[in-house]
Each structure stands twice: as structure tokens, then as C-alpha cells.
Amino acid sequence: MIPLENFLILAGILFATGLYGVLARRSAILILMSVELMLAAVSINFIAFAAYLDGEAFSGLIFALFVITVAAAEVGLALGIVLRLFRERRTSYVDAADTLKW
Amino acid sequence: MEEVWILPAIPFVVFLVLGLLGRFLPRNGDGLAVLGMAAVVVLVGFVLADFQGSFVDDLFHPAAGANTYAFDWINIGDGFFIIEFSTYVDAVTMVMLPVVSFVALMVLVYSIGYMRGEQRYGWYFSALSLFVAAMLLLVVSGNLLQLYLAWEGVGLASYLLIGFYWERQSAAEAAKKAFITTRIGDVGLLIGIILLWRATGTFDIQDIIHAAESGGIGETYLTVAMIFLFAGAAGKSAQFPLHVWLPDAMEGPTPVSALIHAATMVVAGVYLVARMLPVYNEVLIARDIVLYTGLLTAFMAATMGLVATDIKRVLAFSTISQLGFMFVALGVGALTAAMFHLLTHAFFKSLLFLGSGSVIHATEQQEVGHLGGLRKKMPITAITFTIGSLALAGIPIFAGFWSKDEILHDLQKDGPLWAYGVLAATAGLTAIYTTRLVLLTFFGEPKDQHAYDHAHESPPIMTAPLAILATLATVSGLIAFKGVGETLGFVGGIGEFVVAHGEPHIFEIDWVFAGSATATAVAGIVIGFMYWGGDARRSIAARNWAPELHQLFARRYYMDELYQAFINNVVLGAARVVAWFDKRVVNETGVDGGTQLIGFLGHRLKFLQTGRIPNYALGMALGVAALAIVAIGTT
């Protein structure tokens, strides 16, 4: 059996990559993709812990399913916002949406 | 009749009906008010008949009378803190009930004539009914808290009726003055009630009296409590130094002055002290305060009455003075004399006020400088007014003589001699100012021809109450005699009826004493005739006899100026300090400073809002990382 650490390291790498993408990218699309990476990392953690800690219980699996569902809904919503932003500003860079700045 | 609570309930219902629906009733419902009051008088008769049954072997047994627990008014924690709505009827109540209900009936009937055509005619009757309801509740209250409720109720009604002509600045101010001045006393009353409750754990008057008599309360504590209680009585009964409101209260309609500010409400203080007299007998310092306050007030008010020029104000000063007489009687423990004087005074003073109302109604003048010679135009008013004056002056046969004589007698017996001298002199002054008032109003030459021509006798609906009250002012003093009391169905005269110290008070005619009292009264009348019986030069001579004294009396001992100065300097000074604190500290530092601080911080902190999403995301990430570190660190 593959040790738990391997899964956790993979999830950590994925999460860190996603976090870096969210912080460093200007394009809204790329930021969204990075968020998806972070969500995937979390899902991996859930499943790994579910499998290793208690083979009978499947609440971790359920959580992973929920994460996928929420992620799908979130992306649908977020892409709509990005589309609006693009139509308004002719760009998908998030710097363009700074109206609330002092 | 055991359900005494019905007595105040009837006028209260009348008040509600007239107040809410008066506009739809014929004549604004004045007939309803009179009918309700007549019903109360009849019921008081039943209560009186029932009350006689509570005398067994010439001793009063309260349980057999109309002394009932009605219902729980407030019940907290299922009996932990309980206030009953209770009624208590004994001889003191039995003097008050007929006085209040009967004078109220007379005044209501009289008002139909006096107030005709007034604005807010229905409201007048409504407010008067509210007053009667509160007054009856006060009289039958079995516990102090219920009494306090009624006490404030009569204060409210008095305020409303003094300010009846509120379009007039002076009336509005007089109403305020009356309310605030009595309120100062009422605070004392409330403190006294709370002190008594703390000591005994009950509000029930009889329980408190028993506790005090059995020595269950410390003497100093009880003295302080009873002095506070007397402060309330002094405020309501216009005793020095809280007497200043009553002369100004004459701004109200005259029948109101007759009912509230002469016959009933102002004797509430006397009633309270009479009701608590067994407790005052335990603490003689407090009782002496009652005595000397009454004495000082009686004398001061009589001197002020000597120089007042407004017919109603002379009567107001006279009322203050006579209330002082009653407190003097209570101050020497003479319950019978005090209640007797209360009874006779209610009749002759309401008669005098209603008579003055008749004069004012006819001439639209109330300064004696504009009256005079009215006896030819208004014979009934003149005769009844003179009868009332003779009763007030203390001429034998008339009611005031018997009761005032009794007070003087008791004071001479139980009080210091000098106090007796002062009060006897006050009785002489009473005769002088009464004579002066009658002479200036009804005799001599008309001083204002226009007002004189305008004058006419009042309609029968006004003169009938005058005649009835004049009869009572003549004969009501006779109930001092055992035979008269027995004929009326009581155990005897008022002395056997209103019993203090558990022993009946037998009235005896001391011929020397009665003779000297009569001589004083006659001398007063003669002096009055000497100065005001002739032409105007004599009365000017009277004024110039001692101009400084005249000025002192006419300015009411500068009490009003003193209070005004106190308000201007101390109260308003304190108000200015508070206003400064509010403006500078609370408003400018606290409220404005707060907004300025927030504004400043906002101005500085707004630069955190860069509008760049990665910055916000970084903040979020750092926050999560910090939380994670904290979470790991603690486990």
C-alpha cells in the first residue's frame, strides 16, 4: 500500500502550486484554475485520510464529492463574473477591477 | 355595604365615558356626571348605615365594618412580594366620605350653571369625575401604596383643572407650579412609605400602626419616616414651606377651587396624618413638627389673607390658614377636633368659594377694588356668603365656631401656652380678614360702576347649592353634641364617633373659654368694620398703618421671590454646569471626538484597500497560515 505521506506530499505540492497561482497571476482565468488546483489538493487529502484512518466510514469520500459539486457551481458563477468583467473592461486581468479602491 | 371599592369606581367610569364619548352625549354628558355623583352619595349613605353596625358596646370593631380585602393588585413570586388592593373604613374615613361625595355633588350641580357656554365643557366634568374617583380611592385605601396611587391621581386632576384655561399663560404656569411644588412633598411621602415598608415588610396601614405601637420599629427610624410622610402631607395640604402653590391655584375655574383647593384635595394631607396619628403618637418629635408647622402656617397665611386683594386669593390664604389649624389639632393628638374642623371647614369654605364664583360669574371681576355694594344686586349670594364668613370667623351657632373652639381648647390643654396665644390671635385675624372681604365685596359703594351694572343674581342651579351648603355651614357644628349625634343614629356626637386613644372625646362647653373665643371673633369683626366699613380713606389708613408690614404680607413674605432666586441661582446654576458637561465632554469630546477618531482612522487605513485581488488573496492566505500555526501550536 502506498504510504499516507506520499498522498499528503502530493496534495501539499498541488495546494502550494495553486496558492502561488492565485497570488501571482493577473489573469482571472488562471486564478480560477489555481483555485481548482487547491480544491483538488483538499479532495486528495480527504480521500487519503478516509482510506487510511477508517476503511469502513466514507464521510471523507462524501466530502470530496461535495467539494467537486461546490467547485463546479463556483466555477460556473465565477466564469460569469469574468465574462462580465471582460465585456466591461476588454480584459480579463483582475487589476482592471479596482473600482472599490479608495 | 362591604364593596366600598365601588365608590371610586363609579366616578372613574364616568370619567372614561365622558372623556371618550362625551362629544356624542347630550350636553356633553354633564347629567351623567351629576347622576353618578348622586349615586355615590346614596351609596355613601349605605356605607354609613353599615358602618354604624360596626359599633358594638360603643366600641368600633373594624372587621364588622366595610373593611375588606378586595383583590391582589401585585403578586410577585406567588406571595413573595404582594400588594393587595384593599379598602379600610373607620371613623376617619366615615368623616371624609360624606364630605367628599356631598361637596362634589354640590359643586357639580353648581358647575352646570357656572361653566355654561365654556369651551371644553365636557372635559371639565370628565376631569372633575377623575378627581372625585381618585379622592374617594385615597380615602378608602387600606394600604399606603394604593393611597400613593390615589394621591398622585388627585395631583394629576388638580393639575389638569388648575390649567383648565391653559390658553392663559398664568394658568399654565400656576398648574405647573402646583404640580411641581406638591411633587416635592410627594417624594418625601414616597420615601416615608418605603422606609415604613422596609421596617415592617407591609404596606397595610393597620399592620404598620400595630407594628409601631408594639415598638417593633426603632424610634429614630420611625421619627425620620414619619417626618418624610409629613412632607408629603405638607405639600398636598399647602403647609409652610410648600404653601406657595395654593394661592396661584386659584387660576382654575372657581368651582374647582371650591372642591379641590378648599374642601377635599387639600385636606388629603390632614387625612393622611390623621390616619397615621397612632404612629405619630409614638414619636412625639415628628408630631411636634406637625404642630409647629401648622401653627406657623396658620399665622402666616392669615396675615397674608389680610392684605390680599383678589377675592379668591383671600379665600385661598384662609384655606391654608385653616388647614394649619387642623394640623395644630393633630399635632397635639386631637384627632376628633381635627376631623371635626375638616368637616365643618369643607362645608363653609366650599360655600365661600362657590359664593365668590357667583360674584365672579356676575361681575367678571375678582379684585375687591372693582366690587362693592353687591348685596342689593345678588341678595342670595350675599346672605349665603355672609353665613359662610360668620362660620369662618367663628361666631357661635355657626359651624366653624364649634370646631375651631375645640382645636383651641385642645391646644390650650395639651400644648404650650404661647402656641395657644398665637393660634387665638390667628383666629382673631381670621375674623378681621373675613369681615374685610365681606364688606369690600357686598357692602359700601360700588367701586366699579360698569361691573356693578353688569351684576345680576345667579341662576337657581347655582344658588341652590349655595343655600344647601349655607344650611350645613350653620348646623353641621351641632353634631358635636351627643344628643344630635344620637338623633342622627350614631353612638353619639362626633366625639364618640371619631375616637382617638381608644377613649371617646366628650364635648363640654366651657363658658369662659367659649366666651373669650367669641369675644376674639367679635373683636375681629369690629376691627374689620372700623377699617373697611366706611369710605376708602379708612382702608387706605389701614394700609398706611404699617407700610413695611403691608408690603411683607402682600409680597407673601418674599417666599416666591426666595424660591425664584433659589431656582435662578442654584437650580439653573447646576443646570448650567450639567449643560456645560453635556456640551463639552459628552457631545464634543465623546460623540464628536468619536466620529473624528473614526474618520481619522478611516483616512489612514483606506490605503490598505489596494483594489488588487492578489493582495486580498495574500491576506487571506497569511490569515489561514497564522490560524494554522496557532492551531498546531496549541495542540
HADDOCK unambig.tbl for C-alpha pairs under 7 A between the chains (distance, minus, plus):
assign (segid A and resid 22 and name CA) (segid B and resid 614 and name CA) 6.65 0.50 0.50
assign (segid A and resid 23 and name CA) (segid B and resid 614 and name CA) 4.73 0.50 0.50
assign (segid A and resid 23 and name CA) (segid B and resid 617 and name CA) 6.26 0.50 0.50
assign (segid A and resid 23 and name CA) (segid B and resid 618 and name CA) 6.06 0.50 0.50
assign (segid A and resid 24 and name CA) (segid B and resid 614 and name CA) 6.78 0.50 0.50
assign (segid A and resid 94 and name CA) (segid B and resid 613 and name CA) 6.48 0.50 0.50
assign (segid A and resid 95 and name CA) (segid B and resid 612 and name CA) 5.58 0.50 0.50
assign (segid A and resid 98 and name CA) (segid B and resid 611 and name CA) 4.40 0.50 0.50
assign (segid A and resid 98 and name CA) (segid B and resid 612 and name CA) 6.38 0.50 0.50
assign (segid A and resid 99 and name CA) (segid B and resid 611 and name CA) 6.99 0.50 0.50
assign (segid A and resid 100 and name CA) (segid B and resid 611 and name CA) 6.05 0.50 0.50
assign (segid A and resid 101 and name CA) (segid B and resid 609 and name CA) 5.60 0.50 0.50
assign (segid A and resid 101 and name CA) (segid B and resid 610 and name CA) 5.47 0.50 0.50
assign (segid A and resid 101 and name CA) (segid B and resid 611 and name CA) 4.56 0.50 0.50
assign (segid A and resid 102 and name CA) (segid B and resid 606 and name CA) 6.12 0.50 0.50
assign (segid A and resid 102 and name CA) (segid B and resid 607 and name CA) 6.82 0.50 0.50
assign (segid A and resid 102 and name CA) (segid B and resid 609 and name CA) 6.56 0.50 0.50
